[in-house]
């Protein structure tokens, strides 16, 4: 199938560009490439584990970080993230030792060492990514922001294209599976009817939704701050509208909840003067999207319950569905029930070890395939116990402080990526892992402290003259 060929071409294009940028010591371009890797997640290759473009790119970024260590600059960011990473590495190593020392009675046909390697790789490279900005000059975040915006807007554009193809009855790229099979479409039940979900070039509807959600929130906040893409207010607002439209049409309950929870939280951090400016575009966006959706989707969603409107159907798909699943037999609920019933105090404190719940909790595989745990909160709990939840709280405190300080000192790019990090952090509780927000957190930290350093230099020059 042509789609599998394009998938491989796309993946090895990312591999080639990563090798080229590493060989040319183009660290900034590697970071920009990372954003594009986030967008084109349908381009992956299976080799022991699933290698998405970002997994390959971050390997190149870590190589640059190790090889060009002499070029590192001093930054307050290092003093913030070093204690967090040091503590996590200790917990990770302890989890590895326990995983090797304590055998599990389940899933004996799955390789424990492969699970350990894959999980350690993800955690270590993601934590190391927090240090990546220390090898680049001050102000690098400002230079990468346009690339981030463009990559996210391309993802939104493909999501809209997918929606239009569905409406026109034109076949769009199917969901490509690692075993060579395909899913021609993604479906969801909304308001008693089955509707088609969009996923663009992100491989899955949920992946597209969690990619777009942080960017839409960034644009809404930047709109309130009077900072527009291309200095064009209309274009900026249009992207917000299309972004929300695409987000809703993924029909991901976790994404919709992420958006609904993140917006009021972000409002709490806004200065009073910006609150009114923020509410106005948000309300306008909501009204326009709702009206447009009602018109465009009238032939797709036909509620069996005449008293259930679109908002009620959307609520049932998100918060209502989450409640039903937690009351039922969803995988996360099964794991939590077993975990809290386990009498082993050590497991409660430090978990079962990285990805070792597979061998300690029954029913985590179907044949040779693993049943994925999508909730980052549940995954962290079974991997690292209540200590892992403490790390989650630690990350949130860093996020809260940098977001508050970015508003206080009017660090526009610090604000942008703090918002993205907060959205991604909230989303990671439902989909992803503990480290999902780290690329945004790294950018937020360096954006803020670089802007503070620049302001101090300006003030010193003014005193001299």
Rosetta blueprint (number, residue, H / E / L):
1 X L
2 X H
3 X H
4 X H
5 X H
6 X H
7 X H
8 X H
9 X H
10 X H
11 X H
12 X H
13 X H
14 X H
15 X H
16 X H
17 X H
18 X H
19 X H
20 X H
21 X H
22 X H
23 X H
24 X L
25 X L
26 X L
27 X H
28 X H
29 X H
30 X H
31 X H
32 X H
33 X H
34 X H
35 X H
36 X H
37 X H
38 X H
39 X H
40 X L
41 X L
42 X L
43 X L
44 X E
45 X E
46 X E
47 X L
48 X L
49 X L
50 X E
51 X E
52 X E
53 X H
54 X H
55 X H
56 X H
57 X H
58 X H
59 X H
60 X H
61 X H
62 X H
63 X H
64 X H
65 X H
66 X H
67 X H
68 X L
69 X H
70 X H
71 X H
72 X L
73 X L
74 X L
75 X L
76 X H
77 X H
78 X H
79 X H
80 X H
81 X H
82 X H
83 X H
84 X H
85 X H
86 X H
87 X H
88 X H
89 X H
90 X H
91 X H
92 X H
93 X H
94 X H
95 X H
96 X H
97 X H
98 X H
99 X H
100 X H
101 X H
102 X L
103 X L
104 X L
105 X L
106 X L
107 X L
108 X L
109 X L
110 X L
111 X L
112 X H
113 X H
114 X H
115 X H
116 X H
117 X H
118 X H
119 X H
120 X H
121 X H
122 X H
123 X H
124 X H
125 X H
126 X H
127 X H
128 X H
129 X H
130 X H
131 X H
132 X H
133 X H
134 X H
135 X H
136 X L
137 X L
138 X L
139 X L
140 X H
141 X H
142 X H
143 X H
144 X H
145 X H
146 X H
147 X H
148 X H
149 X H
150 X H
151 X H
152 X H
153 X H
154 X H
155 X H
156 X H
157 X H
158 X H
159 X H
160 X H
161 X H
162 X H
163 X H
164 X H
165 X H
166 X H
167 X H
168 X H
169 X L
170 X L
171 X L
172 X L
173 X L
174 X L
175 X E
176 X E
177 X L
178 X L
179 X L
180 X L
181 X L
182 X E
183 X E
184 X L
185 X L
186 X E
187 X E
188 X E
189 X E
190 X E
191 X L
192 X L
193 X E
194 X E
195 X E
196 X E
197 X E
198 X L
199 X L
200 X L
201 X L
202 X L
203 X L
204 X L
205 X H
206 X H
207 X H
208 X H
209 X H
210 X H
211 X H
212 X H
213 X H
214 X H
215 X H
216 X H
217 X H
218 X H
219 X H
220 X H
221 X H
222 X H
223 X H
224 X H
225 X L
226 X L
227 X L
228 X L
229 X H
230 X H
231 X H
232 X L
233 X H
234 X H
235 X H
236 X H
237 X H
238 X H
239 X H
240 X H
241 X H
242 X H
243 X H
244 X H
245 X H
246 X H
247 X H
248 X H
249 X H
250 X L
251 X L
252 X L
253 X H
254 X H
255 X H
256 X H
257 X H
258 X H
259 X H
260 X H
261 X H
262 X H
263 X H
264 X H
265 X H
266 X H
267 X H
268 X H
269 X H
270 X L
271 X L
272 X H
273 X H
274 X H
275 X H
276 X H
277 X H
278 X H
279 X H
280 X H
281 X H
282 X H
283 X H
284 X H
285 X H
286 X H
287 X H
288 X H
289 X H
290 X H
291 X H
292 X H
293 X H
294 X H
295 X H
296 X H
297 X L
298 X L
299 X L
300 X L
301 X L
302 X L
303 X L
304 X L
305 X L
306 X L
307 X L
308 X L
309 X L
310 X H
311 X H
312 X H
313 X H
314 X H
315 X H
316 X H
317 X H
318 X H
319 X H
320 X H
321 X H
322 X H
323 X H
324 X H
325 X H
326 X H
327 X H
328 X L
329 X L
330 X L
331 X H
332 X H
333 X H
334 X H
335 X H
336 X H
337 X H
338 X H
339 X H
340 X H
341 X H
342 X L
343 X L
344 X L
345 X H
346 X H
347 X H
348 X H
349 X H
350 X H
351 X L
352 X L
353 X L
354 X L
355 X L
356 X L
357 X H
358 X H
359 X H
360 X H
361 X L
362 X L
363 X L
364 X L
365 X E
366 X E
367 X L
368 X L
369 X E
370 X E
371 X L
372 X L
373 X L
374 X L
375 X L
376 X H
377 X H
378 X H
379 X H
380 X H
381 X H
382 X H
383 X H
384 X H
385 X H
386 X H
387 X H
388 X H
389 X H
390 X H
391 X H
392 X H
393 X H
394 X H
395 X H
396 X H
397 X H
398 X H
399 X H
400 X H
401 X H
402 X H
403 X H
404 X H
405 X H
406 X H
407 X H
408 X H
409 X L
410 X L
411 X L
412 X H
413 X H
414 X H
415 X H
416 X H
417 X H
418 X H
419 X H
420 X H
421 X H
422 X H
423 X H
424 X H
425 X H
426 X H
427 X H
428 X H
429 X L
430 X L
431 X L
432 X L
433 X L
434 X L
435 X L
436 X L
437 X L
438 X H
439 X H
440 X H
441 X H
442 X H
443 X H
444 X H
445 X H
446 X H
447 X H
448 X H
449 X H
450 X H
451 X H
452 X H
453 X H
454 X H
455 X H
456 X H
457 X H
458 X H
459 X H
460 X H
461 X H
462 X H
463 X H
464 X H
465 X L
